[in-house]
Amino acid sequence: MRISNAEQASCNAGVRFGDVPETNFTSCPEPHRALNQNRFNRRLGDHAGLQNFGVILTRIVPGGQSSYRHSHSRQDEFIFVLKGEVMLETNGGSQRLTMGMCAGFPAGCGDAHRFVNKSADDVLLLVVGDRTAEDEIAYPDVDMHAKLGSNGRYQFTTKREIRCDADR
């Protein structure tokens, strides 16, 4: 099958990951924001125009974490370690993952997870997740909950009634 010039123009093929902006933006409300700013994301899937799933290249600096431990109600998540050594923390405890290892978290499994860099070097993860509507995220270790709105953004709430609309 041959792709027309018009179709090819709408595709983002052959992009170097270094050309995709890296950001440590987090949509978590205060006081939870600061601990999540020691990881940097390159939203490769967004850059390629993907709509059904996200692909993120995540760099976690020494002492940083991917996020607070969390679980998704409707979205699958898959993580592959590209570089370094990282601690995967789940409901079942901690496990050391090294380059070439991966982890998957099916939607609704309830296994809250995060990745923590306890090494002296940066860690590089490839994170893939779908974008199923009406997803909710539970954060069992902190006073926070998120629900995906019809606008495609998560709305965070806490017991103290803090609200924050956020990009995914």
Phi and psi in radians as a Rosetta constraint file:
Dihedral C 1 N 2 CA 2 C 2 CIRCULARHARMONIC -1.741 0.35
Dihedral N 2 CA 2 C 2 N 3 CIRCULARHARMONIC 2.368 0.35
Dihedral C 2 N 3 CA 3 C 3 CIRCULARHARMONIC -1.614 0.35
Dihedral N 3 CA 3 C 3 N 4 CIRCULARHARMONIC 2.275 0.35
Dihedral C 3 N 4 CA 4 C 4 CIRCULARHARMONIC -1.236 0.35
Dihedral N 4 CA 4 C 4 N 5 CIRCULARHARMONIC 2.839 0.35
Dihedral C 4 N 5 CA 5 C 5 CIRCULARHARMONIC -1.034 0.35
Dihedral N 5 CA 5 C 5 N 6 CIRCULARHARMONIC -0.666 0.35
Dihedral C 5 N 6 CA 6 C 6 CIRCULARHARMONIC -1.138 0.35
Dihedral N 6 CA 6 C 6 N 7 CIRCULARHARMONIC -0.755 0.35
Dihedral C 6 N 7 CA 7 C 7 CIRCULARHARMONIC -1.164 0.35
Dihedral N 7 CA 7 C 7 N 8 CIRCULARHARMONIC -0.686 0.35
Dihedral C 7 N 8 CA 8 C 8 CIRCULARHARMONIC -1.145 0.35
Dihedral N 8 CA 8 C 8 N 9 CIRCULARHARMONIC -0.615 0.35
Dihedral C 8 N 9 CA 9 C 9 CIRCULARHARMONIC -1.112 0.35
Dihedral N 9 CA 9 C 9 N 10 CIRCULARHARMONIC -0.483 0.35
Dihedral C 9 N 10 CA 10 C 10 CIRCULARHARMONIC -1.496 0.35
Dihedral N 10 CA 10 C 10 N 11 CIRCULARHARMONIC -0.125 0.35
Dihedral C 10 N 11 CA 11 C 11 CIRCULARHARMONIC -1.672 0.35
Dihedral N 11 CA 11 C 11 N 12 CIRCULARHARMONIC 2.613 0.35
Dihedral C 11 N 12 CA 12 C 12 CIRCULARHARMONIC -2.009 0.35
Dihedral N 12 CA 12 C 12 N 13 CIRCULARHARMONIC 1.300 0.35
Dihedral C 12 N 13 CA 13 C 13 CIRCULARHARMONIC -1.636 0.35
Dihedral N 13 CA 13 C 13 N 14 CIRCULARHARMONIC 2.638 0.35
Dihedral C 13 N 14 CA 14 C 14 CIRCULARHARMONIC 1.210 0.35
Dihedral N 14 CA 14 C 14 N 15 CIRCULARHARMONIC 0.599 0.35
Dihedral C 14 N 15 CA 15 C 15 CIRCULARHARMONIC -1.619 0.35
Dihedral N 15 CA 15 C 15 N 16 CIRCULARHARMONIC 2.348 0.35
Dihedral C 15 N 16 CA 16 C 16 CIRCULARHARMONIC -1.359 0.35
Dihedral N 16 CA 16 C 16 N 17 CIRCULARHARMONIC 2.355 0.35
Dihedral C 16 N 17 CA 17 C 17 CIRCULARHARMONIC -1.048 0.35
Dihedral N 17 CA 17 C 17 N 18 CIRCULARHARMONIC -0.496 0.35
Dihedral C 17 N 18 CA 18 C 18 CIRCULARHARMONIC -1.175 0.35
Dihedral N 18 CA 18 C 18 N 19 CIRCULARHARMONIC -0.297 0.35
Dihedral C 18 N 19 CA 19 C 19 CIRCULARHARMONIC -1.447 0.35
Dihedral N 19 CA 19 C 19 N 20 CIRCULARHARMONIC -0.211 0.35
Dihedral C 19 N 20 CA 20 C 20 CIRCULARHARMONIC -1.556 0.35
Dihedral N 20 CA 20 C 20 N 21 CIRCULARHARMONIC 2.225 0.35
Dihedral C 20 N 21 CA 21 C 21 CIRCULARHARMONIC -1.003 0.35
Dihedral N 21 CA 21 C 21 N 22 CIRCULARHARMONIC 2.466 0.35
Dihedral C 21 N 22 CA 22 C 22 CIRCULARHARMONIC -1.812 0.35
Dihedral N 22 CA 22 C 22 N 23 CIRCULARHARMONIC 2.358 0.35
Dihedral C 22 N 23 CA 23 C 23 CIRCULARHARMONIC -2.470 0.35
Dihedral N 23 CA 23 C 23 N 24 CIRCULARHARMONIC 2.594 0.35
Dihedral C 23 N 24 CA 24 C 24 CIRCULARHARMONIC -1.853 0.35
Dihedral N 24 CA 24 C 24 N 25 CIRCULARHARMONIC 0.331 0.35
Dihedral C 24 N 25 CA 25 C 25 CIRCULARHARMONIC -0.987 0.35
Dihedral N 25 CA 25 C 25 N 26 CIRCULARHARMONIC 2.401 0.35
Dihedral C 25 N 26 CA 26 C 26 CIRCULARHARMONIC -2.339 0.35
Dihedral N 26 CA 26 C 26 N 27 CIRCULARHARMONIC 2.492 0.35
Dihedral C 26 N 27 CA 27 C 27 CIRCULARHARMONIC -1.582 0.35
Dihedral N 27 CA 27 C 27 N 28 CIRCULARHARMONIC 0.018 0.35
Dihedral C 27 N 28 CA 28 C 28 CIRCULARHARMONIC -1.111 0.35
Dihedral N 28 CA 28 C 28 N 29 CIRCULARHARMONIC 2.401 0.35
Dihedral C 28 N 29 CA 29 C 29 CIRCULARHARMONIC -1.293 0.35
Dihedral N 29 CA 29 C 29 N 30 CIRCULARHARMONIC 2.776 0.35
Dihedral C 29 N 30 CA 30 C 30 CIRCULARHARMONIC -1.153 0.35
Dihedral N 30 CA 30 C 30 N 31 CIRCULARHARMONIC 2.578 0.35
Dihedral C 30 N 31 CA 31 C 31 CIRCULARHARMONIC -1.583 0.35
Dihedral N 31 CA 31 C 31 N 32 CIRCULARHARMONIC 0.252 0.35
Dihedral C 31 N 32 CA 32 C 32 CIRCULARHARMONIC -1.562 0.35
Dihedral N 32 CA 32 C 32 N 33 CIRCULARHARMONIC -0.128 0.35
Dihedral C 32 N 33 CA 33 C 33 CIRCULARHARMONIC -1.184 0.35
Dihedral N 33 CA 33 C 33 N 34 CIRCULARHARMONIC -0.829 0.35
Dihedral C 33 N 34 CA 34 C 34 CIRCULARHARMONIC -0.998 0.35
Dihedral N 34 CA 34 C 34 N 35 CIRCULARHARMONIC -0.728 0.35
Dihedral C 34 N 35 CA 35 C 35 CIRCULARHARMONIC -1.171 0.35
Dihedral N 35 CA 35 C 35 N 36 CIRCULARHARMONIC -0.331 0.35
Dihedral C 35 N 36 CA 36 C 36 CIRCULARHARMONIC -1.678 0.35
Dihedral N 36 CA 36 C 36 N 37 CIRCULARHARMONIC 0.130 0.35
Dihedral C 36 N 37 CA 37 C 37 CIRCULARHARMONIC -1.723 0.35
Dihedral N 37 CA 37 C 37 N 38 CIRCULARHARMONIC 0.222 0.35
Dihedral C 37 N 38 CA 38 C 38 CIRCULARHARMONIC -1.802 0.35
Dihedral N 38 CA 38 C 38 N 39 CIRCULARHARMONIC 0.441 0.35
Dihedral C 38 N 39 CA 39 C 39 CIRCULARHARMONIC -2.349 0.35
Dihedral N 39 CA 39 C 39 N 40 CIRCULARHARMONIC 2.545 0.35
Dihedral C 39 N 40 CA 40 C 40 CIRCULARHARMONIC -2.211 0.35
Dihedral N 40 CA 40 C 40 N 41 CIRCULARHARMONIC 2.277 0.35
Dihedral C 40 N 41 CA 41 C 41 CIRCULARHARMONIC -1.972 0.35
Dihedral N 41 CA 41 C 41 N 42 CIRCULARHARMONIC 2.477 0.35
Dihedral C 41 N 42 CA 42 C 42 CIRCULARHARMONIC -2.037 0.35
Dihedral N 42 CA 42 C 42 N 43 CIRCULARHARMONIC 1.968 0.35
Dihedral C 42 N 43 CA 43 C 43 CIRCULARHARMONIC -1.457 0.35
Dihedral N 43 CA 43 C 43 N 44 CIRCULARHARMONIC 1.399 0.35
Dihedral C 43 N 44 CA 44 C 44 CIRCULARHARMONIC -1.116 0.35
Dihedral N 44 CA 44 C 44 N 45 CIRCULARHARMONIC -0.731 0.35
Dihedral C 44 N 45 CA 45 C 45 CIRCULARHARMONIC -1.100 0.35
Dihedral N 45 CA 45 C 45 N 46 CIRCULARHARMONIC -0.746 0.35
Dihedral C 45 N 46 CA 46 C 46 CIRCULARHARMONIC -1.093 0.35
Dihedral N 46 CA 46 C 46 N 47 CIRCULARHARMONIC -0.740 0.35
Dihedral C 46 N 47 CA 47 C 47 CIRCULARHARMONIC -1.075 0.35
Dihedral N 47 CA 47 C 47 N 48 CIRCULARHARMONIC -0.602 0.35
Dihedral C 47 N 48 CA 48 C 48 CIRCULARHARMONIC -1.458 0.35
Dihedral N 48 CA 48 C 48 N 49 CIRCULARHARMONIC -0.055 0.35
Dihedral C 48 N 49 CA 49 C 49 CIRCULARHARMONIC 1.423 0.35
Dihedral N 49 CA 49 C 49 N 50 CIRCULARHARMONIC 0.294 0.35
Dihedral C 49 N 50 CA 50 C 50 CIRCULARHARMONIC -1.224 0.35
Dihedral N 50 CA 50 C 50 N 51 CIRCULARHARMONIC 2.467 0.35
Dihedral C 50 N 51 CA 51 C 51 CIRCULARHARMONIC -2.037 0.35
Dihedral N 51 CA 51 C 51 N 52 CIRCULARHARMONIC -0.438 0.35
Dihedral C 51 N 52 CA 52 C 52 CIRCULARHARMONIC -1.611 0.35
Dihedral N 52 CA 52 C 52 N 53 CIRCULARHARMONIC -0.347 0.35
Dihedral C 52 N 53 CA 53 C 53 CIRCULARHARMONIC -2.642 0.35
Dihedral N 53 CA 53 C 53 N 54 CIRCULARHARMONIC 2.742 0.35
Dihedral C 53 N 54 CA 54 C 54 CIRCULARHARMONIC -1.829 0.35
Dihedral N 54 CA 54 C 54 N 55 CIRCULARHARMONIC 2.562 0.35
Dihedral C 54 N 55 CA 55 C 55 CIRCULARHARMONIC -2.277 0.35
Dihedral N 55 CA 55 C 55 N 56 CIRCULARHARMONIC 2.098 0.35
Dihedral C 55 N 56 CA 56 C 56 CIRCULARHARMONIC -2.240 0.35
Dihedral N 56 CA 56 C 56 N 57 CIRCULARHARMONIC 2.301 0.35
Dihedral C 56 N 57 CA 57 C 57 CIRCULARHARMONIC -1.641 0.35
Dihedral N 57 CA 57 C 57 N 58 CIRCULARHARMONIC 1.997 0.35
Dihedral C 57 N 58 CA 58 C 58 CIRCULARHARMONIC -1.934 0.35
Dihedral N 58 CA 58 C 58 N 59 CIRCULARHARMONIC 2.212 0.35
Dihedral C 58 N 59 CA 59 C 59 CIRCULARHARMONIC -1.912 0.35
Dihedral N 59 CA 59 C 59 N 60 CIRCULARHARMONIC 2.157 0.35
Dihedral C 59 N 60 CA 60 C 60 CIRCULARHARMONIC -1.941 0.35
Dihedral N 60 CA 60 C 60 N 61 CIRCULARHARMONIC 2.132 0.35
Dihedral C 60 N 61 CA 61 C 61 CIRCULARHARMONIC -1.362 0.35
Dihedral N 61 CA 61 C 61 N 62 CIRCULARHARMONIC 2.819 0.35
Dihedral C 61 N 62 CA 62 C 62 CIRCULARHARMONIC -0.918 0.35
Dihedral N 62 CA 62 C 62 N 63 CIRCULARHARMONIC 2.298 0.35
Dihedral C 62 N 63 CA 63 C 63 CIRCULARHARMONIC 1.506 0.35
Dihedral N 63 CA 63 C 63 N 64 CIRCULARHARMONIC -0.114 0.35
Dihedral C 63 N 64 CA 64 C 64 CIRCULARHARMONIC -1.566 0.35
Dihedral N 64 CA 64 C 64 N 65 CIRCULARHARMONIC 2.956 0.35
Dihedral C 64 N 65 CA 65 C 65 CIRCULARHARMONIC -2.315 0.35
Dihedral N 65 CA 65 C 65 N 66 CIRCULARHARMONIC 2.739 0.35
Dihedral C 65 N 66 CA 66 C 66 CIRCULARHARMONIC -1.237 0.35
Dihedral N 66 CA 66 C 66 N 67 CIRCULARHARMONIC -0.690 0.35
Dihedral C 66 N 67 CA 67 C 67 CIRCULARHARMONIC -3.044 0.35
Dihedral N 67 CA 67 C 67 N 68 CIRCULARHARMONIC -3.111 0.35
Dihedral C 67 N 68 CA 68 C 68 CIRCULARHARMONIC -1.289 0.35
Dihedral N 68 CA 68 C 68 N 69 CIRCULARHARMONIC 2.749 0.35
Dihedral C 68 N 69 CA 69 C 69 CIRCULARHARMONIC -0.989 0.35
Dihedral N 69 CA 69 C 69 N 70 CIRCULARHARMONIC 2.323 0.35
Dihedral C 69 N 70 CA 70 C 70 CIRCULARHARMONIC -2.651 0.35
Dihedral N 70 CA 70 C 70 N 71 CIRCULARHARMONIC 2.819 0.35
Dihedral C 70 N 71 CA 71 C 71 CIRCULARHARMONIC -2.454 0.35
Dihedral N 71 CA 71 C 71 N 72 CIRCULARHARMONIC 2.554 0.35
Dihedral C 71 N 72 CA 72 C 72 CIRCULARHARMONIC -1.752 0.35
Dihedral N 72 CA 72 C 72 N 73 CIRCULARHARMONIC 2.463 0.35
Dihedral C 72 N 73 CA 73 C 73 CIRCULARHARMONIC -1.386 0.35
Dihedral N 73 CA 73 C 73 N 74 CIRCULARHARMONIC -0.610 0.35
Dihedral C 73 N 74 CA 74 C 74 CIRCULARHARMONIC -2.237 0.35
Dihedral N 74 CA 74 C 74 N 75 CIRCULARHARMONIC -0.097 0.35
Dihedral C 74 N 75 CA 75 C 75 CIRCULARHARMONIC -1.985 0.35
Dihedral N 75 CA 75 C 75 N 76 CIRCULARHARMONIC 2.345 0.35
Dihedral C 75 N 76 CA 76 C 76 CIRCULARHARMONIC -1.362 0.35
Dihedral N 76 CA 76 C 76 N 77 CIRCULARHARMONIC 2.671 0.35
Dihedral C 76 N 77 CA 77 C 77 CIRCULARHARMONIC -2.448 0.35
Dihedral N 77 CA 77 C 77 N 78 CIRCULARHARMONIC 2.371 0.35
Dihedral C 77 N 78 CA 78 C 78 CIRCULARHARMONIC -2.315 0.35
Dihedral N 78 CA 78 C 78 N 79 CIRCULARHARMONIC 2.342 0.35
Dihedral C 78 N 79 CA 79 C 79 CIRCULARHARMONIC -2.281 0.35
Dihedral N 79 CA 79 C 79 N 80 CIRCULARHARMONIC 2.306 0.35
Dihedral C 79 N 80 CA 80 C 80 CIRCULARHARMONIC -2.135 0.35
Dihedral N 80 CA 80 C 80 N 81 CIRCULARHARMONIC 2.269 0.35
Dihedral C 80 N 81 CA 81 C 81 CIRCULARHARMONIC -1.466 0.35
Dihedral N 81 CA 81 C 81 N 82 CIRCULARHARMONIC 1.983 0.35
Dihedral C 81 N 82 CA 82 C 82 CIRCULARHARMONIC -1.544 0.35
Dihedral N 82 CA 82 C 82 N 83 CIRCULARHARMONIC -0.571 0.35
Dihedral C 82 N 83 CA 83 C 83 CIRCULARHARMONIC -2.699 0.35
Dihedral N 83 CA 83 C 83 N 84 CIRCULARHARMONIC 2.404 0.35
Dihedral C 83 N 84 CA 84 C 84 CIRCULARHARMONIC 1.626 0.35
Dihedral N 84 CA 84 C 84 N 85 CIRCULARHARMONIC -2.934 0.35
Dihedral C 84 N 85 CA 85 C 85 CIRCULARHARMONIC -2.258 0.35
Dihedral N 85 CA 85 C 85 N 86 CIRCULARHARMONIC 2.261 0.35
Dihedral C 85 N 86 CA 86 C 86 CIRCULARHARMONIC -2.403 0.35
Dihedral N 86 CA 86 C 86 N 87 CIRCULARHARMONIC 2.605 0.35
Dihedral C 86 N 87 CA 87 C 87 CIRCULARHARMONIC -1.664 0.35
Dihedral N 87 CA 87 C 87 N 88 CIRCULARHARMONIC 2.167 0.35
Dihedral C 87 N 88 CA 88 C 88 CIRCULARHARMONIC -1.626 0.35
Dihedral N 88 CA 88 C 88 N 89 CIRCULARHARMONIC 2.092 0.35
Dihedral C 88 N 89 CA 89 C 89 CIRCULARHARMONIC -1.914 0.35
Dihedral N 89 CA 89 C 89 N 90 CIRCULARHARMONIC 2.145 0.35
Dihedral C 89 N 90 CA 90 C 90 CIRCULARHARMONIC -2.265 0.35
Dihedral N 90 CA 90 C 90 N 91 CIRCULARHARMONIC -3.093 0.35
Dihedral C 90 N 91 CA 91 C 91 CIRCULARHARMONIC -1.030 0.35
Dihedral N 91 CA 91 C 91 N 92 CIRCULARHARMONIC -0.506 0.35
Dihedral C 91 N 92 CA 92 C 92 CIRCULARHARMONIC -1.508 0.35
Dihedral N 92 CA 92 C 92 N 93 CIRCULARHARMONIC -0.063 0.35
Dihedral C 92 N 93 CA 93 C 93 CIRCULARHARMONIC 2.164 0.35
Dihedral N 93 CA 93 C 93 N 94 CIRCULARHARMONIC -2.745 0.35
Dihedral C 93 N 94 CA 94 C 94 CIRCULARHARMONIC -1.930 0.35
Dihedral N 94 CA 94 C 94 N 95 CIRCULARHARMONIC 2.570 0.35
Dihedral C 94 N 95 CA 95 C 95 CIRCULARHARMONIC -2.492 0.35
Dihedral N 95 CA 95 C 95 N 96 CIRCULARHARMONIC 2.339 0.35
Dihedral C 95 N 96 CA 96 C 96 CIRCULARHARMONIC -1.438 0.35
Dihedral N 96 CA 96 C 96 N 97 CIRCULARHARMONIC 2.197 0.35
Dihedral C 96 N 97 CA 97 C 97 CIRCULARHARMONIC -1.987 0.35
Dihedral N 97 CA 97 C 97 N 98 CIRCULARHARMONIC 2.449 0.35
Dihedral C 97 N 98 CA 98 C 98 CIRCULARHARMONIC -2.153 0.35
Dihedral N 98 CA 98 C 98 N 99 CIRCULARHARMONIC 3.019 0.35
Dihedral C 98 N 99 CA 99 C 99 CIRCULARHARMONIC -0.819 0.35
Dihedral N 99 CA 99 C 99 N 100 CIRCULARHARMONIC 2.292 0.35
Dihedral C 99 N 100 CA 100 C 100 CIRCULARHARMONIC 1.641 0.35
Dihedral N 100 CA 100 C 100 N 101 CIRCULARHARMONIC -0.166 0.35
Dihedral C 100 N 101 CA 101 C 101 CIRCULARHARMONIC -1.624 0.35
Dihedral N 101 CA 101 C 101 N 102 CIRCULARHARMONIC 2.776 0.35
Dihedral C 101 N 102 CA 102 C 102 CIRCULARHARMONIC -2.492 0.35
Dihedral N 102 CA 102 C 102 N 103 CIRCULARHARMONIC 2.927 0.35
Dihedral C 102 N 103 CA 103 C 103 CIRCULARHARMONIC -2.525 0.35
Dihedral N 103 CA 103 C 103 N 104 CIRCULARHARMONIC 2.572 0.35
Dihedral C 103 N 104 CA 104 C 104 CIRCULARHARMONIC -2.319 0.35
Dihedral N 104 CA 104 C 104 N 105 CIRCULARHARMONIC 2.534 0.35
Dihedral C 104 N 105 CA 105 C 105 CIRCULARHARMONIC -2.314 0.35
Dihedral N 105 CA 105 C 105 N 106 CIRCULARHARMONIC 1.725 0.35
Dihedral C 105 N 106 CA 106 C 106 CIRCULARHARMONIC -1.114 0.35
Dihedral N 106 CA 106 C 106 N 107 CIRCULARHARMONIC 2.585 0.35
Dihedral C 106 N 107 CA 107 C 107 CIRCULARHARMONIC -0.942 0.35
Dihedral N 107 CA 107 C 107 N 108 CIRCULARHARMONIC 2.376 0.35
Dihedral C 107 N 108 CA 108 C 108 CIRCULARHARMONIC 1.360 0.35
Dihedral N 108 CA 108 C 108 N 109 CIRCULARHARMONIC 0.055 0.35
Dihedral C 108 N 109 CA 109 C 109 CIRCULARHARMONIC -1.244 0.35
Dihedral N 109 CA 109 C 109 N 110 CIRCULARHARMONIC -0.394 0.35
Dihedral C 109 N 110 CA 110 C 110 CIRCULARHARMONIC 1.339 0.35
Dihedral N 110 CA 110 C 110 N 111 CIRCULARHARMONIC 0.052 0.35
Dihedral C 110 N 111 CA 111 C 111 CIRCULARHARMONIC -1.459 0.35
Dihedral N 111 CA 111 C 111 N 112 CIRCULARHARMONIC 1.677 0.35
Dihedral C 111 N 112 CA 112 C 112 CIRCULARHARMONIC -1.158 0.35
Dihedral N 112 CA 112 C 112 N 113 CIRCULARHARMONIC 2.394 0.35
Dihedral C 112 N 113 CA 113 C 113 CIRCULARHARMONIC -2.542 0.35
Dihedral N 113 CA 113 C 113 N 114 CIRCULARHARMONIC 2.749 0.35
Dihedral C 113 N 114 CA 114 C 114 CIRCULARHARMONIC -2.773 0.35
Dihedral N 114 CA 114 C 114 N 115 CIRCULARHARMONIC 2.913 0.35
Dihedral C 114 N 115 CA 115 C 115 CIRCULARHARMONIC -2.103 0.35
Dihedral N 115 CA 115 C 115 N 116 CIRCULARHARMONIC 2.255 0.35
Dihedral C 115 N 116 CA 116 C 116 CIRCULARHARMONIC -2.137 0.35
Dihedral N 116 CA 116 C 116 N 117 CIRCULARHARMONIC 2.281 0.35
Dihedral C 116 N 117 CA 117 C 117 CIRCULARHARMONIC -1.643 0.35
Dihedral N 117 CA 117 C 117 N 118 CIRCULARHARMONIC 1.824 0.35
Dihedral C 117 N 118 CA 118 C 118 CIRCULARHARMONIC -1.779 0.35
Dihedral N 118 CA 118 C 118 N 119 CIRCULARHARMONIC 0.151 0.35
Dihedral C 118 N 119 CA 119 C 119 CIRCULARHARMONIC -1.612 0.35
Dihedral N 119 CA 119 C 119 N 120 CIRCULARHARMONIC 3.141 0.35
Dihedral C 119 N 120 CA 120 C 120 CIRCULARHARMONIC -1.641 0.35
Dihedral N 120 CA 120 C 120 N 121 CIRCULARHARMONIC -0.012 0.35
Dihedral C 120 N 121 CA 121 C 121 CIRCULARHARMONIC -2.153 0.35
Dihedral N 121 CA 121 C 121 N 122 CIRCULARHARMONIC 2.769 0.35
Dihedral C 121 N 122 CA 122 C 122 CIRCULARHARMONIC -1.079 0.35
Dihedral N 122 CA 122 C 122 N 123 CIRCULARHARMONIC 2.623 0.35
Dihedral C 122 N 123 CA 123 C 123 CIRCULARHARMONIC -1.965 0.35
Dihedral N 123 CA 123 C 123 N 124 CIRCULARHARMONIC 2.484 0.35
Dihedral C 123 N 124 CA 124 C 124 CIRCULARHARMONIC -2.150 0.35
Dihedral N 124 CA 124 C 124 N 125 CIRCULARHARMONIC 2.135 0.35
Dihedral C 124 N 125 CA 125 C 125 CIRCULARHARMONIC -2.088 0.35
Dihedral N 125 CA 125 C 125 N 126 CIRCULARHARMONIC 2.545 0.35
Dihedral C 125 N 126 CA 126 C 126 CIRCULARHARMONIC -1.833 0.35
Dihedral N 126 CA 126 C 126 N 127 CIRCULARHARMONIC 2.060 0.35
Dihedral C 126 N 127 CA 127 C 127 CIRCULARHARMONIC -1.972 0.35
Dihedral N 127 CA 127 C 127 N 128 CIRCULARHARMONIC 2.218 0.35
Dihedral C 127 N 128 CA 128 C 128 CIRCULARHARMONIC -2.205 0.35
Dihedral N 128 CA 128 C 128 N 129 CIRCULARHARMONIC 2.282 0.35
Dihedral C 128 N 129 CA 129 C 129 CIRCULARHARMONIC -2.597 0.35
Dihedral N 129 CA 129 C 129 N 130 CIRCULARHARMONIC 2.636 0.35
Dihedral C 129 N 130 CA 130 C 130 CIRCULARHARMONIC -1.466 0.35
Dihedral N 130 CA 130 C 130 N 131 CIRCULARHARMONIC 3.052 0.35
Dihedral C 130 N 131 CA 131 C 131 CIRCULARHARMONIC -2.137 0.35
Dihedral N 131 CA 131 C 131 N 132 CIRCULARHARMONIC 0.783 0.35
Dihedral C 131 N 132 CA 132 C 132 CIRCULARHARMONIC -1.074 0.35
Dihedral N 132 CA 132 C 132 N 133 CIRCULARHARMONIC 2.348 0.35
Dihedral C 132 N 133 CA 133 C 133 CIRCULARHARMONIC -1.113 0.35
Dihedral N 133 CA 133 C 133 N 134 CIRCULARHARMONIC 2.762 0.35
Dihedral C 133 N 134 CA 134 C 134 CIRCULARHARMONIC 1.083 0.35
Dihedral N 134 CA 134 C 134 N 135 CIRCULARHARMONIC 0.445 0.35
Dihedral C 134 N 135 CA 135 C 135 CIRCULARHARMONIC -1.181 0.35
Dihedral N 135 CA 135 C 135 N 136 CIRCULARHARMONIC 2.562 0.35
Dihedral C 135 N 136 CA 136 C 136 CIRCULARHARMONIC -2.223 0.35
Dihedral N 136 CA 136 C 136 N 137 CIRCULARHARMONIC 2.538 0.35
Dihedral C 136 N 137 CA 137 C 137 CIRCULARHARMONIC -2.068 0.35
Dihedral N 137 CA 137 C 137 N 138 CIRCULARHARMONIC 2.192 0.35
Dihedral C 137 N 138 CA 138 C 138 CIRCULARHARMONIC -1.738 0.35
Dihedral N 138 CA 138 C 138 N 139 CIRCULARHARMONIC 2.390 0.35
Dihedral C 138 N 139 CA 139 C 139 CIRCULARHARMONIC -2.101 0.35
Dihedral N 139 CA 139 C 139 N 140 CIRCULARHARMONIC 1.611 0.35
Dihedral C 139 N 140 CA 140 C 140 CIRCULARHARMONIC -1.219 0.35
Dihedral N 140 CA 140 C 140 N 141 CIRCULARHARMONIC -0.326 0.35
Dihedral C 140 N 141 CA 141 C 141 CIRCULARHARMONIC -1.668 0.35
Dihedral N 141 CA 141 C 141 N 142 CIRCULARHARMONIC -0.208 0.35
Dihedral C 141 N 142 CA 142 C 142 CIRCULARHARMONIC -2.365 0.35
Dihedral N 142 CA 142 C 142 N 143 CIRCULARHARMONIC 2.819 0.35
Dihedral C 142 N 143 CA 143 C 143 CIRCULARHARMONIC -1.402 0.35
Dihedral N 143 CA 143 C 143 N 144 CIRCULARHARMONIC 1.372 0.35
Dihedral C 143 N 144 CA 144 C 144 CIRCULARHARMONIC -2.749 0.35
Dihedral N 144 CA 144 C 144 N 145 CIRCULARHARMONIC 2.544 0.35
Dihedral C 144 N 145 CA 145 C 145 CIRCULARHARMONIC -2.577 0.35
Dihedral N 145 CA 145 C 145 N 146 CIRCULARHARMONIC 2.533 0.35
Dihedral C 145 N 146 CA 146 C 146 CIRCULARHARMONIC -2.297 0.35
Dihedral N 146 CA 146 C 146 N 147 CIRCULARHARMONIC 2.544 0.35
Dihedral C 146 N 147 CA 147 C 147 CIRCULARHARMONIC -2.338 0.35
Dihedral N 147 CA 147 C 147 N 148 CIRCULARHARMONIC 2.285 0.35
Dihedral C 147 N 148 CA 148 C 148 CIRCULARHARMONIC -1.338 0.35
Dihedral N 148 CA 148 C 148 N 149 CIRCULARHARMONIC 2.121 0.35
Dihedral C 148 N 149 CA 149 C 149 CIRCULARHARMONIC -1.486 0.35
Dihedral N 149 CA 149 C 149 N 150 CIRCULARHARMONIC 2.998 0.35
Dihedral C 149 N 150 CA 150 C 150 CIRCULARHARMONIC -1.163 0.35
Dihedral N 150 CA 150 C 150 N 151 CIRCULARHARMONIC -0.293 0.35
Dihedral C 150 N 151 CA 151 C 151 CIRCULARHARMONIC -1.480 0.35
Dihedral N 151 CA 151 C 151 N 152 CIRCULARHARMONIC 0.036 0.35
Dihedral C 151 N 152 CA 152 C 152 CIRCULARHARMONIC 1.439 0.35
Dihedral N 152 CA 152 C 152 N 153 CIRCULARHARMONIC 0.167 0.35
Dihedral C 152 N 153 CA 153 C 153 CIRCULARHARMONIC -2.008 0.35
Dihedral N 153 CA 153 C 153 N 154 CIRCULARHARMONIC 2.546 0.35
Dihedral C 153 N 154 CA 154 C 154 CIRCULARHARMONIC -1.413 0.35
Dihedral N 154 CA 154 C 154 N 155 CIRCULARHARMONIC 2.423 0.35
Dihedral C 154 N 155 CA 155 C 155 CIRCULARHARMONIC -1.913 0.35
Dihedral N 155 CA 155 C 155 N 156 CIRCULARHARMONIC 2.119 0.35
Dihedral C 155 N 156 CA 156 C 156 CIRCULARHARMONIC -1.650 0.35
Dihedral N 156 CA 156 C 156 N 157 CIRCULARHARMONIC 2.442 0.35
Dihedral C 156 N 157 CA 157 C 157 CIRCULARHARMONIC -2.339 0.35
Dihedral N 157 CA 157 C 157 N 158 CIRCULARHARMONIC 2.722 0.35
Dihedral C 157 N 158 CA 158 C 158 CIRCULARHARMONIC -2.314 0.35
Dihedral N 158 CA 158 C 158 N 159 CIRCULARHARMONIC 2.969 0.35
Dihedral C 158 N 159 CA 159 C 159 CIRCULARHARMONIC -1.122 0.35
Dihedral N 159 CA 159 C 159 N 160 CIRCULARHARMONIC -0.369 0.35
Dihedral C 159 N 160 CA 160 C 160 CIRCULARHARMONIC -1.537 0.35
Dihedral N 160 CA 160 C 160 N 161 CIRCULARHARMONIC 0.212 0.35
Dihedral C 160 N 161 CA 161 C 161 CIRCULARHARMONIC 1.175 0.35
Dihedral N 161 CA 161 C 161 N 162 CIRCULARHARMONIC 0.441 0.35
Dihedral C 161 N 162 CA 162 C 162 CIRCULARHARMONIC -1.329 0.35
Dihedral N 162 CA 162 C 162 N 163 CIRCULARHARMONIC 2.321 0.35
Dihedral C 162 N 163 CA 163 C 163 CIRCULARHARMONIC -2.155 0.35
Dihedral N 163 CA 163 C 163 N 164 CIRCULARHARMONIC 2.482 0.35
Dihedral C 163 N 164 CA 164 C 164 CIRCULARHARMONIC -2.612 0.35
Dihedral N 164 CA 164 C 164 N 165 CIRCULARHARMONIC 2.082 0.35
Dihedral C 164 N 165 CA 165 C 165 CIRCULARHARMONIC -1.497 0.35
Dihedral N 165 CA 165 C 165 N 166 CIRCULARHARMONIC 2.442 0.35
Dihedral C 165 N 166 CA 166 C 166 CIRCULARHARMONIC -2.520 0.35
Dihedral N 166 CA 166 C 166 N 167 CIRCULARHARMONIC 2.693 0.35
Dihedral C 166 N 167 CA 167 C 167 CIRCULARHARMONIC -1.282 0.35
Dihedral N 167 CA 167 C 167 N 168 CIRCULARHARMONIC 2.743 0.35
